[in-house]
Amino acid sequence: MSDDELRAKVEQIAGKAILRMTREKAIAPNKLGEAIARDVLREFPELAPSRPATTSFAEASKRAMDLIARRVSGDEAPIPLPFQDLTDQFGGGLWPGLHFVTSTTGTGKTALALQIARCAALKGSEVLYVPLELDAPQLAIRMISDTLWDEWRAKPQGEAPPSWSDAYEGRMSTTTGTATGHAALFNDRWRARFEGVKIPRFNVIEATPGSWDAMTLEAELDSVLARGIVPKHPPLIVVDFLQLVGPLGGADGGKQDARERIGLVAYHLRDLARRRGVAVLVISSTARTNYGQFYGEKSKDSDKAPRVRFNDGTPRKIDRGYLLEGSGKESGEVEYAADSVSALLQAPDSQSIFATVKGRSRGPTRPQWCALRFEGGRFVEGVASAAANAWNEGARVDTAASTAASTASNAPRTSYADPKDV
């Protein structure tokens, strides 16, 4: 039946209901609506809202045993993460569910999300990345640069690859040169290596910020999953970032305010994660009023004002982590229902602190935070003791540990070419 035919039939049913109730002198608006709905559903039962599934404990227990058996046997494993400290923080990797990462502008949210996505794809997960701030070519350049840089950092011999920003802007060298020189460097030294980078299972959804509808995600997921094959690692969906997602259902949701729109989108992503057994990593911005908490700033009455602190014990713990829960812009209520909530903070010693302030399945021996260092457009593992000291004291740290780490992670970058060549 076409939409026009269905509409005509519903109008006919509504007309009969109005006539009947008029004769019965019972045309109260609320009763009229109930009568029309009842008559329509009697004619078209398939239009009734679906009832939630009712599962017996016996069935739930059987499914639970199957789940445990798959995981203890290694047939099902979490999504691998790029750093060991981060892996420990999430209990071996990223399990299916809804995971929030919140931070301020310019702290490296996208860089970290890309590193997580690239690691997941290379280790066997199907990845869907929704970059609402980047286009697909820019995303590819960043992934290529990260791959080549990781290879060079593991064995720093010869020329370091260009940074993603240099490559994106057409520079193959840190030295000043001509466009012709940079083009020659690209064609002679880098093009083949750039083209040689392959990242299977990584898929980009090119979406329009402000109007992309998350309702389309399930169909996109179906399009990349091989039928009949159960992967060892669950799929990963990255939404970067939440505040740029459009209303559910497209234009019809245009009257939603920001909080309602973001809440509905996030709950939809949570439902998708649970129904399909995927990990959904949602990048979220925070309001500017929260920036002080994310940079460890002390207020004038810092002795009285509560402030997040980091304990570098075994395991590493967060004091007053509740100050960072629900800190996403317009998304606070949803974050309380997420499987994990993390915040990316900037410590005074220029390290970053990745703090997981909520983890649904976290045990008492799991670390709650780790230190990362931003280097060359991407993160590497940092020094926890130095980061905790710098954050808690708000002072510059110059310990032997941080000095050694800085020396190791900031190896001198070899010039790509002699200035006269470019």
N, C-alpha and C positions, 0 to 999 in steps of 0.2 A: 504494500500500500504506500502510495506517495505521501509526502508531507501535506499536500493540498487535500488529498482524499481523507487523511487522518483528521485534519483540521475541520473539514466539513462534517465528518461523522461526530466529532466531539461537540461541535456547535449544535448539531441535531439532538444529541443526548442532553445537552444543557438546556435547550429549548423545551424539551419534554419535561425535564425536572422543574423548570420554572413554572410551566403550565400546571403541573400536578400540584405544586405547593401553593400556587395562587388559588386554585380551587379549594384546597384544604385550609386556606387562610393562615398559612404557616411560613411566610416568606421572610423571616428574620435573616439578615445577611449571613450570620455565622452558620445557621442551619442550611441555608441555600447552598453555600460553598461545600459543606459536608455532603449534602445530597448529590450534587453534581459530581464530586470526586468519587463517591461510592458507585454511582451509576457508570461512570467512565471506567473505573477499575473492574467492574463486573463485566463490561464488554471487552476491555483490553487488560487482562490480568498481568500481561508482560510489562505494563507501565508501572506496576507497583514497585516501590523502593525495595532493594534487595535486603534481606534480613541477615544480620551477622551470623556467622557460623557458630553453632553450639557444639563444643567438643567435650567428650567425656574425659575423665581423668585417665582412664585406661588408654584411650587413644593418644592423649597428650604425653603420657608416660612412654608409650611405645615410640613415638616420634622423638622424644628426648633421648632414649637409649640409642636410637639410630644415629642421632646427631653426635652423641658422645663417642660412639664406636667409630664413626668416620674421622673424628678429630684425633682420638688417641692412636688410630692406625696411621695417621698422616695422609689419609685420602682427601681430607679437607684441612686446609691450613689458612691462617690469616694472610692478608696482603703484606708482603715484605715492605719495610720502610728503609730509607737510605742511610740511617745512622743507628749504631748499636744502642746508644742511650735512648733514642726515640723508640726503638723496638722494645726495649725493656719497659719503657713507660706505658706501652700499650699491650703488654702481656704477650709479646711475640710478634706483634704486627697489628694490622687494622682488621678487626672482625666486622661482619655485616652489621649495619645500623646507621644511625645519623650522627655525624661527627661535626661539631662546630669548631672553627678556628677564627678567633676575633683579634683584630689589632687596629692600629691607627694607620693613617696614610703614610706610605714610604718606608715601612718597616720590613718589607720583603715578603709579604703574604703570598703574592703570586709566584715569586721565585721559589719559595718553599713548596707551594702546591704543585708546581711543575716538577720539582725534584721528586716529590712523592709519587706523582703520576708516572714519570719516566721510569722510576724504579719498579713500580707495580707492573707496567707493561713489559719491561724487559724480563721480569721474573714470572710472567705467565698470566697476568690478569688482563681481561678486556677492560679498556679504559675509555670512558666517554668524558671529554673535557669541554665544558661550556665556558668559553672565555668572553665575557660580556664587555671587556675593556680592550681586548687584543684581537687582531685578525689572524687567520690561519697562517699566512706566511711569516708574520712576526713570531708567532708561537713556534713555528718550525725552526726559525733561526735560533731562538733561545734554546731549544732542545738540542740542536746540532752543536751549538757552542758549548753547552754543558757537557755533552758526551765527549767531545774532543778535549775539553779542559780536564775532565776527570782522568782521561787516558794520559794526558801530559803530566798531571800532578802525581799520578802513581809512578811515573817514570820520566822525570823532568830532564829530558835530553833534547837538544835541538831547539827549534823555535816553538814558543808557546802559541796556541791558536788565538786568533783575534777574539776579543770579547763580543758578546752578542750585540751590544750597542754599537761597537765599531763596525761590525759587519752590516748591521741594519742601516747604518748611515753611509755605507760604501767605503769604509776605511779598512785596509788590511794591515795597517802599521800604526804604531803610536807616534811615529815621527811625521812631521809635516811633509806633504808631497803633493804631486799633481794627480788629477783624476786618472790620467793615462798610467801613471806609476802604480796606483792602487789597482787598476784593472789588470795590469800585467801580473801583479802579485797574486791576484785572485785566480786568474786563468792558469798561471804557471805553477803556483804552489798550493793553493787551497781548494780550488773547485772540486777536484777529484776526491779529496778527503771529505769535503762537505757532502758531496753526493753519495759517498760511501756509507754515511751514517744511516742505519735502518732501525726503526723502532716499531716493530710489529705490534699489533693489538692496540695501538694508540689512535684514537679517533677524535676529531674535532667537530663539535657542533657549532657551525657559524651562525650565531643568533644575534638579533637586534636588541641592544640594551633598552630596557623600558617596556618592551612589547613581547619578548620571548615568553612563551607559555610552557611552563614546566609539565603540563598535561601531556605534551608530546614525547616526554622522555621514555616512557615505557615502550612506545613503538620504535624509538631509536635503539633502545636496548635490545629489543627482539631482532633488529636488523643486523646486529653485529655478533650475536651469540650463535654459535653453531648448534644446530638442532641435534638433540640426542647425546650431546657430549657434556659431561659434568666436570667442570674444571676443578683443579686442586685448590686454586685461589679464587675467591669470589670476585665478581666484577667490581670496578671502582668508577663511581660517577663524581666528578668534581664540578661544582657550581661556583664560578668566580666572577662576580660575587653577588650575594643574596639581595642586596638593596637595589640591584639593577634588573632583577627578574620582573617580568610583567605580571598582570593579574591572571589568575587561573581562569581558563575559559575564554581568554582573549579579550576583545573589546567590551563584552558584556559586563566585565568586572571593573570597568573604568571608574565607577562611582566609589570603589573601595578606597578608604584612606590608607596611608602608608603602613600603619601598624596592622590593619586588618589584612591587607594584601600580603605582607611579609609573613604573617602568621599562617594564613591559608596555604601559601606556597611551602613553607617549612614543614607543616603537618602533612602535606601531600608527599613531600620527599621522604619523610619519616615512614609513612605508610608504604611507599614504594620500596624502601629499603627492607622492611620487614616481610612484605609479601614475596619479593623476588630474591631475597638473600643476597643483597648487594650492599657494599659500603658506599655511603653518600657523604662526601667531604664538602662541607659548605663553608666558603670563605665569607666572613661578615665584617663590615666596618663597624667602628664604635663611634659614639657621639663625641664631639670635641670636648664636652664637659668631663669626659673620662680620661682625657689625654694624660693628666697628671699621674693617675694610677699606672698607666702603661709605660711611663718614663721614670717612675720611681721618685717623682718630685716630692719634696717635703713642704708641707704647708707651714705658715708662720707659727702655728700652734701644733707642730709636729709631735710634741710629746703627748698631746691629747687626741689628735686625730688618728683614727685607725689607718694602718698602712700595710700593704702586703709585704711579707718578709719570706726569705728563702733559707731553709736550714740545710746545710751541706753535710748532713749525717748519712747514716746507712740504715734505711734508704733515705733519699733526699725528700724532705717534706716541705709543704707550703703552709705558712701561718697566715691566717685571715684570707684564705683563698676565696672566701665567699664574696669579697669585694669585686672579684672579677667574674663571678657567675652572672649570667643575664646581662652582660655588658654590651652585647651587640645592639647596634642602632635599630630601634623599632622591633627587635626580635627577642627581647628578654624573656617573655613568658615561654616561648617555644624552647629556648635553650635549657630551661629547667627539665623539659621532657626528653632531651636528647640523650644519646648513649654516652657521648663524651663532649666536654666543653673545654677547649684549650685557648690560651691567650699567648700571643707573641709579644714579648716586652723588650724594651731597649734598656740595657744596663748602662751605668755611667762609664764603664770601661770599654764601651763600644761593642761589647758582646750582646747577643740576644739571649733571652731566657724563654724557653718554650714550656709553659706551665699548664698542666692538665688539672684544672680545678675541679672537674667532675668526671668520674669514670664509673659507669654503671656496674661493671664487673670487676672493678679494681680491688685487689686484695691488700692486706696491711703491709706486705713486704715489697710492694711495687713502688719504684721511685715516682714522684709526682712532677718532677721538672728536670730539664737538662739545659745545658748551655750550648749555644751555637755561635759561630763567628761568621759574619758576612764577608766574603772574600771574592773579588773578581766577578761580582754579579750573581753569586750563589752562596749557599751556606756550606760550612764544614763544621766538624765537631769542635766545640769550645772547651774552656776550662771551668768547671763548675765552681771550684773554690774561689777563683778570682771573680767570677760573675756574682756569686752570692755576697762576697765581701764588699764589692763595689756597690751593689744594690742596697744592701742593708745599712752600710755606713754612709753611702752617698758621697764617697771620696774616691779620688783617683787611686787605682791599684797598680803597684809596680812590683809584684812578687816574682820570685824566680820562676814559678810555674807559668804565670801569664807571659813572662818574657820568653821562656822556652817555647811556649805554644805559638806566640806571635812569630818567632823566628822560623819555626817549622812550617807554619801555614802560609807565611808570606814570602815564599821563595822568590828571589829576584826574577822578574819577567824578562825573558830574552827579547831583545829588539827583533822585530820581524825582518827588517832589512836595513841596510846602511842608508842613511838619509839621501845620499846621492842617487840611490837606485829608485827612489820614489819622488 
